[in-house]
């Protein structure tokens, strides 16, 4: 087998590389060719066939098998719009979390909900929230504290927190 590999590997590789783009795939096909030749080495009659032509026949069969296998596989889809439209597990999880948060926020008073909206969803500071809601900063802090406390209680009632 070592002599077979040493003598014919490079020739087989250049033959297979004409039909295959990937050098790794070409190397795999050459190895498959030599393996098939090794498995049937006792069937070779040196008087009728030269070893190299026999190896080329096996390589051609390996290439044909590979092409047929590729034809059986479905063509990959590269449509970015179609892939973006398919919901992923993360989208479903985020939608469920959004639904739970919305339900919990509905249990708050309007004043507490406004403070939570300004501080946590819009990312405003306490001073900016106070300015927008036209209430003192201390009131924003107090409402935020009680709103978070009420949200925690709402989540516990809903079974989200323990």
N, C-alpha and C positions, 0 to 999 in steps of 0.2 A: 504494500500500500504506500509506503514511503517513496519508493521508486516511481510508482504511478503518479503520486502527487507532485514530486519534484520535476518529473519530465513533462507533465501535461497541464499543470495548474495555470501557468501564465497564458498559454494558448486558449484554454477553455475560458478563462476570465475575460480575455479580450473579445472572444466570440460572444459571450453572454452580455458584455457591456454594450454591444451594438444595439441590443434590444431592450435593455433595462436602464432606467435613469439613475437609480440609486446605487452607489458603489457597494453599500452594505447588502442590498438585495441581490446584487450580482454575485457577491462572495457567498451568500447563502445558497444560491442556485448552483454554483460550482461545487460547493461542499455536498449538496444533495446529489449532484451528478456523480461525484466520486464515491459517495456512499452507496448509491444504486449499483455502480459498477462493481464495487467490492462485494456486495451481496450476491451478485451473479457472476463472479469471476470464474467459477468453474464451468460456465456455459460458453466461454470464449474459446473459439478454435483459432489459434494463430495462423493456420494455413489459409483460412477463408477470409478473415477480416483483420485489418490492422487495428490495433488498440485505439489509436487516435480517432479513426472514423467511428468506431463503436462508442467512444466517449462523446463525440459530437452528436450522435444519434440520441444518446441518453440526455444530453444537454438540451437538445431540441424538444424532447418529450417533457423535460422539466419546465422549459419555457411555455410550452403549450398548456401544461397543467396549470401553471400560474395564470396565464391569460384567461383560461376557462374559469378559474376560481374568481378572478376579478369580475368577470361578466356576470357571475351569479350574485355578487354583492350588489346591494342597491347603491345608486349614485348618491354621494353625500349632497345635502342641501345647504347652499350658502346664501340663503335669502335672509338678510339682516332684519328686514321688516317682519317676516314670518316668525323668526326666532324671538324677536322682541315682543311679539304679540302673545307668545305662549307664556302663561303664568308659571313662575317658578315657585318652589317651596317657600322661598323667602318672601315672595309677594303675598302669598296666602297668609303666612305668619304675620306679616306687617299689617295686612288688612284686618285680621282678627284682633290684633293688639289695638289698632285704631278704633275698632268698634267697641272694644271694652273700655278704652279711655274715654271715648265720646259718651258712652252710657254712664260712666262714673262722673264725668263733668256735668252732665245734666242733673245730677243729684245735688249739685252745689247751688248756692244762691247766685244771683246775677253779679253781685259785687265781688264775691270770691272768684267766680269764673273769669271776670274781667282782669283781675290781678294775675291769676294763673296764666291767662292768655298772653298778657303783656310780658310777664317775667320769663316764662318757660318756653312759650311757643314763638314769640317774637324776639326774644333775647334782649329785651330792654333792661336797663339798669333800674334800680329802685328809684333814683331821681327822675329818669326819663318816664318811668311808669307813673310816678306821682304827677308829673307835669301833664302827661296825656290824659290821665283820669281826673285831673284837677282835685286831688286829695293830698294831704300831707304825707311825707315819706314814712313817718311812723305808722300811719294807717295802712300804707302799702305793706310794710313789714308784718304788721299784726294780721292783716287779711291773708297774706301769703302763708303765715304760720298756721292759722286756723283752716285755711283752704286745703293745705297739704294734709293736715290732721284728718279733715273730713274725707278727703280722697282716700286716705289709707283705710278709714272705716268703710267707705263704699266698696273698695276692692276686697276687703275681708268679707263683706256681706255677699259679694258676687262670687266668692270662692277663689279669687285670684291670689290673695295673700293669706297666710295663716297666722 
